[in-house]
């Protein structure tokens, strides 16, 4: 497997905000704590050690032992859970939704980035222990976002009338999905492994949380990955004082809104990922996850008949913290309260909303984690690479928009010079003389000269486009082959990792898929990885 890289900015698939963050733009420095490089982890370790209570570690280890009681863990994972009670143990965390059969391919990249970073930290800071953690987004309620995965341009979907936190959903009905993938995957050894994996995960576990934990543990348990479910009464008890500041004082709403204004002042090109609400908590029960809204001193659960006075809601929070579910603004804080965490690894959209939160963390005296963009990769099979070489294409050019790629290639292979730059240069020279003449005679003549210049340039552009179009027709076979290849590598004109499911590549690579990615994905390298099978 040959490995190459391209800068994130050069791919054209990452936002201006994330590219500026990666480029260390000076104006963004107040929105994060430390940039993630090995040297900076020393300060992060010292800061987190000072303000993470030992009592929180005890609650964490107890909760994890309960969550893992019905799952076979590797010795490494079991050791990592136990070590979290030690003041010298810290975590690196990534989070992801409970997508069916892992969902998009980047689920693997997130977890591999997390595991590999902990390995680097162990080598650099041998006096500490580092644990990779996957945070399951069990409380999300958007079922339509997680109920499918793509396989060979088909959508394999779990049809179910669902509501409430998805982690609590019954896996009943997923036998229908198993029948579909049995037909689609084939009968190879790799296909049979995947079908067995799906069956054991989803048909032998009662909830989506349990199924996802099993599946992820099967894929990454040997590397010591610890999987955590935040939908836990004991863990949420640690959140109570901070939830009160949100619900009854609206603290994050005020602070995060101000941070968003400051981000926009840095650049209007930055897309704001999420906006805070006055109250950033949902009320959670089986089949229900609805926003808590305050109006005229009364607290309502949206779209229900449930209401509370302030005193009643405080009592509910004290007695049943598990019924209070943080939204996208409050969840990062919850994570950092219960975990001795140093770094969060996420995609561009995730890091964009984390950059809104630092001032909020500081106000509550919670250490803000380092933020690391997860690894991204393009995996090119041997057959696809042969097509690239036959078409004499550059891999980096494949990241271009399809029309740009085709135009660039047609210009290169055409036996006719489609570049009218010399003619355009000649027009510029001719009209420069005309402008001088106009200024010496009658300045009112300048407008006519300008109009004629624009007309001739437009005409030349039109001729160039027509010639390019004609050559595309003449070289139609070449255009079709380029289009087909790019559509394979960038399905739906999107990054491969956002569309493909790991199963599609596992059928070809088998166990080597994960082991190869473990070897090649370098979380601190700061570049987009390209894997080419020769």
DODRENMI-431008 format. One record per residue (C-alpha): residue in one letter; residue number from 1; x, y, z; chain. Coordinates in steps of 0.25 Angstrom, whole numbers. Last residue first. Layout:
NODE   r     k       X       Y       Z   c
NODE   A   NUM       X       Y       Z   A
...
END
This chain:
NODE   r     k       X       Y       Z   c
NODE   X   534      -1      -4     -25   A
NODE   X   533     -12      -1     -15   A
NODE   X   532     -12      14     -13   A
NODE   X   531     -16      21       0   A
NODE   X   530     -17      36       0   A
NODE   X   529     -16      43      13   A
NODE   X   528     -21      58      16   A
NODE   X   527     -11      65      24   A
NODE   X   526      -8      70      38   A
NODE   X   525       2      60      42   A
NODE   X   524      -3      59      56   A
NODE   X   523     -13      48      54   A
NODE   X   522      -4      39      46   A
NODE   X   521     -12      29      38   A
NODE   X   520      -3      19      31   A
NODE   X   519      -1       8      41   A
NODE   X   518     -15       7      47   A
NODE   X   517     -21       9      33   A
NODE   X   516     -13      -4      28   A
NODE   X   515     -18     -11      40   A
NODE   X   514     -32      -7      38   A
NODE   X   513     -33     -11      24   A
NODE   X   512     -23     -23      25   A
NODE   X   511     -35     -31      32   A
NODE   X   510     -42     -32      19   A
NODE   X   509     -36     -24       7   A
NODE   X   508     -47     -26      -4   A
NODE   X   507     -60     -29       4   A
NODE   X   506     -54     -19      15   A
NODE   X   505     -55      -8       5   A
NODE   X   504     -70      -9       3   A
NODE   X   503     -72     -12      17   A
NODE   X   502     -66       1      22   A
NODE   X   501     -78       9      17   A
NODE   X   500     -76      18       6   A
NODE   X   499     -82      33       6   A
NODE   X   498     -75      42      15   A
NODE   X   497     -61      35      14   A
NODE   X   496     -62      35      -1   A
NODE   X   495     -62      51      -1   A
NODE   X   494     -74      56      -9   A
NODE   X   493     -77      58     -23   A
NODE   X   492     -89      48     -21   A
NODE   X   491     -78      37     -20   A
NODE   X   490     -64      43     -20   A
NODE   X   489     -55      31     -24   A
NODE   X   488     -65      24     -32   A
NODE   X   487     -70      36     -38   A
NODE   X   486     -56      41     -42   A
NODE   X   485     -54      28     -49   A
NODE   X   484     -67      29     -57   A
NODE   X   483     -65      43     -61   A
NODE   X   482     -51      40     -66   A
NODE   X   481     -56      28     -74   A
NODE   X   480     -67      36     -80   A
NODE   X   479     -58      48     -84   A
NODE   X   478     -48      39     -90   A
NODE   X   477     -59      32     -98   A
NODE   X   476     -65      46    -102   A
NODE   X   475     -52      51    -108   A
NODE   X   474     -59      57    -121   A
NODE   X   473     -70      62    -112   A
NODE   X   472     -61      68    -102   A
NODE   X   471     -53      74    -114   A
NODE   X   470     -66      81    -119   A
NODE   X   469     -69      86    -105   A
NODE   X   468     -55      92    -104   A
NODE   X   467     -56      98    -117   A
NODE   X   466     -69     104    -113   A
NODE   X   465     -63     109    -100   A
NODE   X   464     -52     116    -107   A
NODE   X   463     -61     122    -117   A
NODE   X   462     -69     128    -106   A
NODE   X   461     -57     133     -98   A
NODE   X   460     -52     140    -111   A
NODE   X   459     -66     146    -113   A
NODE   X   458     -66     151     -99   A
NODE   X   457     -52     157    -101   A
NODE   X   456     -57     164    -114   A
NODE   X   455     -69     170    -108   A
NODE   X   454     -62     175     -95   A
NODE   X   453     -51     182    -104   A
NODE   X   452     -62     188    -113   A
NODE   X   451     -69     194    -100   A
NODE   X   450     -56     199     -95   A
NODE   X   449     -53     206    -108   A
NODE   X   448     -67     212    -109   A
NODE   X   447     -66     217     -94   A
NODE   X   446     -52     224     -97   A
NODE   X   445     -57     232    -109   A
NODE   X   444     -63     242     -99   A
NODE   X   443     -48     245     -96   A
NODE   X   442     -46     251    -110   A
NODE   X   441     -33     251    -117   A
NODE   X   440     -20     248    -108   A
NODE   X   439     -28     240     -98   A
NODE   X   438     -34     232    -109   A
NODE   X   437     -21     229    -115   A
NODE   X   436     -15     224    -102   A
NODE   X   435     -27     215    -100   A
NODE   X   434     -26     210    -114   A
NODE   X   433     -11     206    -112   A
NODE   X   432     -15     198     -99   A
NODE   X   431     -26     192    -108   A
NODE   X   430     -16     185    -117   A
NODE   X   429      -8     180    -106   A
NODE   X   428     -20     174     -98   A
NODE   X   427     -25     168    -111   A
NODE   X   426     -11     162    -113   A
NODE   X   425     -11     156     -99   A
NODE   X   424     -25     150    -102   A
NODE   X   423     -20     143    -114   A
NODE   X   422      -8     138    -107   A
NODE   X   421     -17     132     -96   A
NODE   X   420     -26     125    -106   A
NODE   X   419     -23     111    -100   A
NODE   X   418     -31     101    -108   A
NODE   X   417     -18      97    -115   A
NODE   X   416     -23      85    -124   A
NODE   X   415     -17      71    -123   A
NODE   X   414     -25      70    -110   A
NODE   X   413     -19      63     -98   A
NODE   X   412     -16      74     -89   A
NODE   X   411     -28      83     -92   A
NODE   X   410     -37      71     -90   A
NODE   X   409     -31      68     -77   A
NODE   X   408     -32      82     -71   A
NODE   X   407     -47      82     -76   A
NODE   X   406     -50      69     -70   A
NODE   X   405     -44      72     -57   A
NODE   X   404     -51      86     -56   A
NODE   X   403     -64      80     -60   A
NODE   X   402     -63      69     -49   A
NODE   X   401     -59      79     -38   A
NODE   X   400     -44      76     -35   A
NODE   X   399     -40      65     -25   A
NODE   X   398     -36      56     -36   A
NODE   X   397     -25      66     -39   A
NODE   X   396     -18      61     -27   A
NODE   X   395     -18      47     -33   A
NODE   X   394     -11      52     -45   A
NODE   X   393     -17      46     -58   A
NODE   X   392     -10      38     -69   A
NODE   X   391     -23      31     -73   A
NODE   X   390     -16      18     -72   A
NODE   X   389      -9      22     -59   A
NODE   X   388     -23      26     -53   A
NODE   X   387     -29      13     -58   A
NODE   X   386     -18       4     -52   A
NODE   X   385     -20      12     -39   A
NODE   X   384     -35       8     -39   A
NODE   X   383     -32      -6     -41   A
NODE   X   382     -22      -6     -30   A
NODE   X   381     -32       0     -21   A
NODE   X   380     -31      15     -17   A
NODE   X   379     -34      19      -2   A
NODE   X   378     -36      34       0   A
NODE   X   377     -33      38      14   A
NODE   X   376     -37      47      25   A
NODE   X   375     -30      47      39   A
NODE   X   374     -38      55      50   A
NODE   X   373     -36      69      52   A
NODE   X   372     -31      71      66   A
NODE   X   371     -36      80      77   A
NODE   X   370     -29      82      90   A
NODE   X   369     -38      81     102   A
NODE   X   368     -44      93     110   A
NODE   X   367     -41      91     124   A
NODE   X   366     -54      94     132   A
NODE   X   365     -54     106     141   A
NODE   X   364     -69     109     138   A
NODE   X   363     -66     123     132   A
NODE   X   362     -54     116     124   A
NODE   X   361     -63     106     118   A
NODE   X   360     -72     116     113   A
NODE   X   359     -61     124     107   A
NODE   X   358     -56     112     100   A
NODE   X   357     -69     108      93   A
NODE   X   356     -70     114      79   A
NODE   X   355     -58     107      74   A
NODE   X   354     -65      94      78   A
NODE   X   353     -75      97      68   A
NODE   X   352     -65      97      56   A
NODE   X   351     -58      85      62   A
NODE   X   350     -70      77      60   A
NODE   X   349     -73      82      46   A
NODE   X   348     -58      79      42   A
NODE   X   347     -58      65      47   A
NODE   X   346     -54      61      61   A
NODE   X   345     -43      58      71   A
NODE   X   344     -44      63      85   A
NODE   X   343     -32      65      93   A
NODE   X   342     -27      64     108   A
NODE   X   341     -39      57     115   A
NODE   X   340     -40      53     129   A
NODE   X   339     -54      49     126   A
NODE   X   338     -67      52     134   A
NODE   X   337     -66      68     133   A
NODE   X   336     -60      68     119   A
NODE   X   335     -71      60     113   A
NODE   X   334     -82      68     120   A
NODE   X   333     -76      81     114   A
NODE   X   332     -76      75     100   A
NODE   X   331     -91      71     102   A
NODE   X   330     -96      85     106   A
NODE   X   329     -95      92      92   A
NODE   X   328     -99      80      84   A
NODE   X   327    -111      77      93   A
NODE   X   326    -110      71     107   A
NODE   X   325    -120      61     112   A
NODE   X   324    -127      62     125   A
NODE   X   323    -136      50     129   A
NODE   X   322    -123      43     135   A
NODE   X   321    -122      54     145   A
NODE   X   320    -134      48     152   A
NODE   X   319    -135      52     167   A
NODE   X   318    -127      65     166   A
NODE   X   317    -132      69     152   A
NODE   X   316    -146      66     156   A
NODE   X   315    -144      74     169   A
NODE   X   314    -139      86     161   A
NODE   X   313    -151      85     151   A
NODE   X   312    -161      85     162   A
NODE   X   311    -154      98     169   A
NODE   X   310    -154     105     155   A
NODE   X   309    -169     101     153   A
NODE   X   308    -171      89     144   A
NODE   X   307    -179      86     131   A
NODE   X   306    -182      73     123   A
NODE   X   305    -193      73     114   A
NODE   X   304    -184      70     102   A
NODE   X   303    -179      77      89   A
NODE   X   302    -168      84      96   A
NODE   X   301    -165      80     111   A
NODE   X   300    -170      93     118   A
NODE   X   299    -163     101     129   A
NODE   X   298    -172     112     135   A
NODE   X   297    -166     126     140   A
NODE   X   296    -173     133     129   A
NODE   X   295    -168     124     118   A
NODE   X   294    -156     114     119   A
NODE   X   293    -154     103     109   A
NODE   X   292    -148      89     111   A
NODE   X   291    -146      82      98   A
NODE   X   290    -152      68      94   A
NODE   X   289    -146      54      95   A
NODE   X   288    -157      44      97   A
NODE   X   287    -159      29      93   A
NODE   X   286    -153      25     106   A
NODE   X   285    -150      37     114   A
NODE   X   284    -142      50     112   A
NODE   X   283    -145      64     114   A
NODE   X   282    -135      72     106   A
NODE   X   281    -125      82     110   A
NODE   X   280    -118      94     104   A
NODE   X   279    -127     105     110   A
NODE   X   278    -127     119     104   A
NODE   X   277    -122     112      92   A
NODE   X   276    -108     112      86   A
NODE   X   275    -105     114      71   A
NODE   X   274     -98     103      63   A
NODE   X   273     -89     102      52   A
NODE   X   272     -86     117      49   A
NODE   X   271     -80     117      35   A
NODE   X   270     -68     126      34   A
NODE   X   269     -67     135      22   A
NODE   X   268     -71     147      30   A
NODE   X   267     -57     146      36   A
NODE   X   266     -51     150      50   A
NODE   X   265     -63     158      53   A
NODE   X   264     -72     146      51   A
NODE   X   263     -64     138      61   A
NODE   X   262     -66     150      71   A
NODE   X   261     -81     149      69   A
NODE   X   260     -81     134      71   A
NODE   X   259     -73     136      84   A
NODE   X   258     -84     146      89   A
NODE   X   257     -95     136      86   A
NODE   X   256     -86     125      93   A
NODE   X   255     -86     134     106   A
NODE   X   254    -100     138     107   A
NODE   X   253    -106     124     103   A
NODE   X   252     -96     117     112   A
NODE   X   251    -101     124     124   A
NODE   X   250    -116     123     123   A
NODE   X   249    -117     125     138   A
NODE   X   248    -128     114     142   A
NODE   X   247    -125     104     131   A
NODE   X   246    -111     106     128   A
NODE   X   245    -106     109     142   A
NODE   X   244    -114      97     147   A
NODE   X   243    -108      88     137   A
NODE   X   242     -94      91     142   A
NODE   X   241     -98      87     156   A
NODE   X   240    -105      74     151   A
NODE   X   239     -94      69     142   A
NODE   X   238     -87      60     152   A
NODE   X   237    -101      53     154   A
NODE   X   236    -101      51     139   A
NODE   X   235     -90      40     141   A
NODE   X   234     -98      33     151   A
NODE   X   233    -111      33     143   A
NODE   X   232    -104      28     130   A
NODE   X   231    -108      32     116   A
NODE   X   230     -93      36     114   A
NODE   X   229     -90      23     108   A
NODE   X   228     -75      20     107   A
NODE   X   227     -66      11      99   A
NODE   X   226     -52       9     103   A
NODE   X   225     -42       5      92   A
NODE   X   224     -31      -4      96   A
NODE   X   223     -26      -7      82   A
NODE   X   222     -31     -22      83   A
NODE   X   221     -45     -16      85   A
NODE   X   220     -45      -9      72   A
NODE   X   219     -54     -16      62   A
NODE   X   218     -61     -25      72   A
NODE   X   217     -62     -14      82   A
NODE   X   216     -69      -5      71   A
NODE   X   215     -79     -16      68   A
NODE   X   214     -82     -19      82   A
NODE   X   213     -84      -5      87   A
NODE   X   212     -92      -2      74   A
NODE   X   211    -102     -14      78   A
NODE   X   210    -103     -10      92   A
NODE   X   209    -106       4      89   A
NODE   X   208    -116       0      78   A
NODE   X   207    -124      -8      88   A
NODE   X   206    -127     -23      90   A
NODE   X   205    -114     -30      86   A
NODE   X   204    -113     -43      78   A
NODE   X   203    -119     -38      65   A
NODE   X   202    -112     -25      64   A
NODE   X   201     -97     -29      68   A
NODE   X   200     -97     -44      65   A
NODE   X   199    -104     -43      52   A
NODE   X   198     -96     -31      47   A
NODE   X   197     -83     -38      50   A
NODE   X   196     -88     -51      44   A
NODE   X   195     -91     -44      31   A
NODE   X   194     -78     -37      31   A
NODE   X   193     -70     -50      34   A
NODE   X   192     -78     -57      22   A
NODE   X   191     -74     -45      13   A
NODE   X   190     -59     -46      16   A
NODE   X   189     -60     -61      14   A
NODE   X   188     -67     -59       1   A
NODE   X   187     -82     -62      -1   A
NODE   X   186     -88     -49      -6   A
NODE   X   185     -90     -36       1   A
NODE   X   184    -103     -32      -6   A
NODE   X   183    -112     -43      -3   A
NODE   X   182    -107     -45      11   A
NODE   X   181    -108     -30      12   A
NODE   X   180    -123     -30       9   A
NODE   X   179    -126     -42      18   A
NODE   X   178    -118     -35      30   A
NODE   X   177    -127     -23      28   A
NODE   X   176    -140     -30      30   A
NODE   X   175    -134     -37      43   A
NODE   X   174    -133     -22      47   A
NODE   X   173    -147     -23      51   A
NODE   X   172    -145     -22      66   A
NODE   X   171    -133     -15      70   A
NODE   X   170    -140      -8      81   A
NODE   X   169    -137       7      82   A
NODE   X   168    -131      12      95   A
NODE   X   167    -118      17      87   A
NODE   X   166    -127      25      78   A
NODE   X   165    -132      35      89   A
NODE   X   164    -147      38      86   A
NODE   X   163    -155      34      74   A
NODE   X   162    -155      23      64   A
NODE   X   161    -165      17      54   A
NODE   X   160    -155       7      47   A
NODE   X   159    -149       4      33   A
NODE   X   158    -135       1      34   A
NODE   X   157    -128       5      21   A
NODE   X   156    -118       0      11   A
NODE   X   155    -116      11       2   A
NODE   X   154    -110       6     -11   A
NODE   X   153     -98      13     -18   A
NODE   X   152     -89       1     -15   A
NODE   X   151     -93       0      -1   A
NODE   X   150     -98      12       7   A
NODE   X   149    -102      12      21   A
NODE   X   148    -116      14      28   A
NODE   X   147    -124      17      40   A
NODE   X   146    -114      28      46   A
NODE   X   145    -118      41      41   A
NODE   X   144    -133      38      40   A
NODE   X   143    -133      34      54   A
NODE   X   142    -130      48      59   A
NODE   X   141    -132      46      74   A
NODE   X   140    -118      47      79   A
NODE   X   139    -117      41      93   A
NODE   X   138    -107      30      89   A
NODE   X   137     -96      38      83   A
NODE   X   136     -86      28      87   A
NODE   X   135     -73      34      92   A
NODE   X   134     -61      26      87   A
NODE   X   133     -49      27      97   A
NODE   X   132     -34      24      95   A
NODE   X   131     -27      23     108   A
NODE   X   130     -14      29     111   A
NODE   X   129      -4      26     123   A
NODE   X   128       6      35     129   A
NODE   X   127      21      34     132   A
NODE   X   126      24      30     118   A
NODE   X   125      21      43     112   A
NODE   X   124      26      43      98   A
NODE   X   123      24      28      95   A
NODE   X   122      10      28     102   A
NODE   X   121       6      40      95   A
NODE   X   120       9      34      81   A
NODE   X   119       1      22      85   A
NODE   X   118     -11      31      90   A
NODE   X   117     -11      38      76   A
NODE   X   116     -12      25      69   A
NODE   X   115     -24      20      77   A
NODE   X   114     -31      34      74   A
NODE   X   113     -28      35      59   A
NODE   X   112     -32      20      58   A
NODE   X   111     -46      24      64   A
NODE   X   110     -48      35      55   A
NODE   X   109     -43      29      43   A
NODE   X   108     -53      17      45   A
NODE   X   107     -65      25      46   A
NODE   X   106     -60      32      34   A
NODE   X   105     -65      21      26   A
NODE   X   104     -80      25      27   A
NODE   X   103     -90      18      35   A
NODE   X   102     -84       9      46   A
NODE   X   101     -93      -3      43   A
NODE   X   100    -105       6      45   A
NODE   X    99    -100      19      50   A
NODE   X    98    -100      21      65   A
NODE   X    97     -95      35      65   A
NODE   X    96     -80      38      67   A
NODE   X    95     -70      43      77   A
NODE   X    94     -55      44      79   A
NODE   X    93     -47      45      91   A
NODE   X    92     -33      45      96   A
NODE   X    91     -32      41     111   A
NODE   X    90     -23      43     123   A
NODE   X    89     -17      33     133   A
NODE   X    88      -7      39     144   A
NODE   X    87     -18      41     155   A
NODE   X    86     -22      26     154   A
NODE   X    85     -36      22     154   A
NODE   X    84     -36      22     138   A
NODE   X    83     -26      11     140   A
NODE   X    82     -37       1     142   A
NODE   X    81     -44       4     129   A
NODE   X    80     -30       3     122   A
NODE   X    79     -27     -10     128   A
NODE   X    78     -41     -16     123   A
NODE   X    77     -38     -10     109   A
NODE   X    76     -24     -16     108   A
NODE   X    75     -29     -30     114   A
NODE   X    74     -39     -30     103   A
NODE   X    73     -53     -29     106   A
NODE   X    72     -65     -39     106   A
NODE   X    71     -78     -31     108   A
NODE   X    70     -89     -33     118   A
NODE   X    69     -82     -25     129   A
NODE   X    68     -77     -14     120   A
NODE   X    67     -87      -3     124   A
NODE   X    66     -86      -6     139   A
NODE   X    65     -71      -6     139   A
NODE   X    64     -71       7     131   A
NODE   X    63     -80      13     142   A
NODE   X    62     -71       9     153   A
NODE   X    61     -59      14     146   A
NODE   X    60     -66      28     143   A
NODE   X    59     -71      30     157   A
NODE   X    58     -57      27     163   A
NODE   X    57     -51      36     153   A
NODE   X    56     -60      48     157   A
NODE   X    55     -56      46     172   A
NODE   X    54     -41      48     168   A
NODE   X    53     -45      62     163   A
NODE   X    52     -40      68     150   A
NODE   X    51     -35      82     152   A
NODE   X    50     -20      81     154   A
NODE   X    49     -18      69     145   A
NODE   X    48     -25      76     134   A
NODE   X    47     -15      87     134   A
NODE   X    46      -3      79     136   A
NODE   X    45      -6      69     124   A
NODE   X    44     -10      81     115   A
NODE   X    43       3      88     118   A
NODE   X    42      11      75     114   A
NODE   X    41       2      72     102   A
NODE   X    40       7      85      95   A
NODE   X    39      20      77      92   A
NODE   X    38      13      66      84   A
NODE   X    37       5      76      75   A
NODE   X    36     -10      79      77   A
NODE   X    35     -11      94      77   A
NODE   X    34     -14      99      91   A
NODE   X    33     -26     105      97   A
NODE   X    32     -36     109      86   A
NODE   X    31     -44     121      82   A
NODE   X    30     -34     132      86   A
NODE   X    29     -24     127      75   A
NODE   X    28     -34     130      64   A
NODE   X    27     -28     144      60   A
NODE   X    26     -14     138      58   A
NODE   X    25     -18     128      48   A
NODE   X    24     -11     115      51   A
NODE   X    23     -12     109      37   A
NODE   X    22     -20      98      43   A
NODE   X    21     -30     108      49   A
NODE   X    20     -30     115      36   A
NODE   X    19     -34     103      28   A
NODE   X    18     -44      99      38   A
NODE   X    17     -51     113      37   A
NODE   X    16     -50     113      22   A
NODE   X    15     -57     100      21   A
NODE   X    14     -51      87      16   A
NODE   X    13     -54      80       3   A
NODE   X    12     -46      88      -7   A
NODE   X    11     -35      77      -6   A
NODE   X    10     -24      88      -6   A
NODE   X     9     -28      93       8   A
NODE   X     8     -26      79      14   A
NODE   X     7     -12      78       9   A
NODE   X     6     -10      66       0   A
NODE   X     5      -3      53       5   A
NODE   X     4       2      40      -1   A
NODE   X     3       3      25       4   A
NODE   X     2       6      13      -4   A
NODE   X     1       0       0       0   A
END
